[in-house]
């Protein structure tokens, strides 16, 4: 996925997507779209 992320912590959302915070001091979040990988 993103190799630059060593220890990301994932926050599962209602739509099975994930917000990955790469830098603890940062307020920026990368939104990884995993919804499309899930077959309902």
Secondary structure, DSSP 8 states (H G I E B T S, - for coil): --TT-SS-EEEE-TTS-EEEE--TT----EEE--GGG---
